[in-house]
Amino acid sequence: MAGRRAALEAVRTGRAHEVLVARGSRSTPALRDLLDAAAERRVPVREASRRELDGFARDHHGVVALVEATAELGERDLASWPFGGDDIVVVLDGITDPQNLGAAARAAEAAGAAMLITRIRRAAAVTPAAVKASAGALLHLPHARVANIGRALERLKDAGFSVVGLDERAEGTVYERPCPPGRVAVVVGSEGEGLARLTREACDTLVRLPMHGRVASLNAAASLAAVLYAYVLPSRRS
């Protein structure tokens, strides 16, 4: 994991087994927080050349954390996962850009989501760039990668979830459609195509964000953050 913030989260979550710091790095509060956290959790810290760090990532800002591979969940885990009574699950249907994946994961984790679900194919994988964009959220948030989003949504419904799709073609806005009570899965599609047809058909409710300015839409991660904080959370965690 490259960058001081991502490395700090990797240390805090127990995923990091070694931290590499560029020789001659200037001491900053962020670097001191990282070194203190590593010392507290007994994670080795080693000085390294910038050439060595460049071999792990280009945009490392002088810090790389070497981490254990994250355990990946699958479709079958959805049926046995110990979800709470009002849990939120975020489903990304075809987000292909790692930066968008990271930003969406950051919004989901900040809003208290219990899980993130993404496609296996034609979707962004969890890369160092995605983890960095997530500010480490991808190290905290349980993440299931599934072959079929529609089938995953059916499993969530079997587990008591209502499925809400964010779709700019929806008739009602987030201010006009009440958020379902209990467990809610929020589905966001790709920025270019939106929700796939079968995904739209699998949703219990479709809502859109009203656009009052000149731009036609927000990006996927910003849309997700808006619907979580303006629509889902006020209905249950006020």
N, C-alpha and C positions, 0 to 999 in steps of 0.2 A: 504494500500500500504506500503510495507516494504522497508526500506533503505532510506537514506537521499535524494538521487537524485529523486527517485520516489515520496517521500513525498513532496519535493519541487515543483515538477511539479503538483501534486495533489492540492497543495495550490494555485499555480499560475493560474490554470485553474478554480478555484472556486469549485472544486469537494470535497475538504476536509472540514469536519465539526468539526474535532478535531485532534490534533496531540499529540501523546504519545511519551515521551522521557524518556529513562532509567535513573533512579536515579544515580547521580554521573558521568554522561557522561562528557567526557573531551571536553572542548570548542575547536572547530575547525572552520576554515573559512566556511566549508560546513554547519555545524550546525548553525553558526551565520546567514548565508544567509537564512536558513530555518526559524529560529526564527524571523528574521526581516520581511520576507515575511508574516509569520503568523500574526505578529503584525499589519502590514500594511493592511491586509485584514480582520482583526478582527476574526481570527480563533483561538479558545481556544487551549492552550498548557498545557498539564498536565504531571507531572512526574508519572512514573509507574515502577513497579518492572520488572526485566527481566523475571520473571516467567509469568507475565501478557502478556508481549510482545511475549514471546514464544508461547502463546496460539493463537496468530494471524499469526505468521510466524516464521520459524526457522532461517532464514538468514536475520535478521532485522537490524543488526548493531546498535542497540540501538534506533531506530526510527520506528514508525508505524503511518501512517496517516489513519484515518477512513474516508471513502469517500462515497458519494452518488452513487447509482448504475448508470452505464452509460446507456443512452437510446440506445437501439439496433435497427438498421435499418434492413429492410427486402427487399425481391425481389421487391415488389411493389414500394418501395421508389425510386428505380433506375429510373423509368419513370418520376417522378416528381422532382427529385433532381436538383437544379439550377447549373448545371455544366457550367464552363467557356469554351471559345472557344478552348483553347489548353490544357485542363485539362488532367491529368494522373490519371488513376485508376489502382491499383495493385490488382490482383486476385491470391489468393493462393489456389491451387487445391490439397488438401489432406495433408497439413502440420500438423503433429500430435504432434510435440514436442513444449511445451510452450516456451522454450528458442528460438527455431527457429522462432516461431510466433513473439515473441518480437523483435528479431533482424531484421526480415523482416519488421515489422512495423516501426522500427527506421529508416531503410534505406528509406522506402517509404515516411515517414514524412519529413525526411531531404531533399529529392529530390523534395518536394513540392506536393506530390500526394494529390488529392482531396478526395480520399476514398480508403479504404481497403475492399475487399470482401473475405470472407472465407465460407467454408461449415459449415452446422450445425452438420452433422454427420461425424464420422470418421475424425475429425479434432480437433486441439487444441482449447480449450476455453480460454477466457481472464481470467487468474488467476493472483494472486499477483506475481507469478514468471514470467509470461509473461510480465506484466507491468514493472517489475523491469528490465528485459532484454531489454525492449524497451526504457529504460531511460525516461519513462513517455510519449513516443510518442503515446501509445494507449489511453492516456487520451485526446490527441489533435485530433487525426485522426478519422473522421467519419468511422464507421465500420458496414458493412452490412453482416449478416450471412444468407446464402441462402440454400435451400434444394437441388437445382439443379444448378451446375455451368454452364452447357450448356445453360440453359434457361436464367440465369443471363447475359451471354454473348450476347444472342440474344436481350435482353432488352438494353444492352449497345450499340449494333449496331443500334438499332432503335433510340437511342439518339445521333447518329452520331459518335460513337467511331469506330476506327480501332482496331482490336484485334491482338496482337503480342504474340505468344507463345514462351517461351524459352525452346528449346528441343535439347538435345545433338545429336539426330538423324537428325536434320535439315541439308539440303544440304548447305545452305549459312550461313556464320558467320555474326556477327554484323557489320563487316567491309565491307561485300559484299552486304548486303541488305539495301537499304535506309529505314530510319524510316518514316512511313506514316505521312503526315502533319495533323494538327488539333488534335482532341481528340484521345488519345491512351490508350488502356487497355493492361497492361503487365501481362501475365499469367505465373506463376511458379508452377511446380508440386512438388510432394513429392520427397525426395532424393532417396528413394528406387526404385520407379516405374516411376518417371517423370510424364508427363501429361497423364491423362486418354485418351483413344482412342477418345471418343466423344468430349472431350475438344480439342484435337488436330484438329479434323475435324471442330470444330467451329471457329478456328483461321483463320484470313485472311493471316497472315504471320508467318512462323516459322523461328527462328534464333537460332544459337548456339554461345557459347563463344569458341574461339580457345584455346586449351590447349598446351602450349609449353614446359611444364616440364614433370616430371614423373608421377604426379598424374593425374587421369583420369577426375576429375571434382572438382568443388567447391561445398560447401554446398549451400542450397537453398537461405539463406539470403545473402551470399557473391555473388552468381550469380545474384540475384536481384539487389544488389547495383551496380555491374559491368554493367549490361545492362541499368540501369537507367542513370548512369553517362557517360558511353562510347557510348551509342546508342541513347537514347531518348532525354536527355537534350541538347546535342550539336546541335540537329536538330531544336530546338525551342527557347532556352534561352541562346544563346551564348553572 
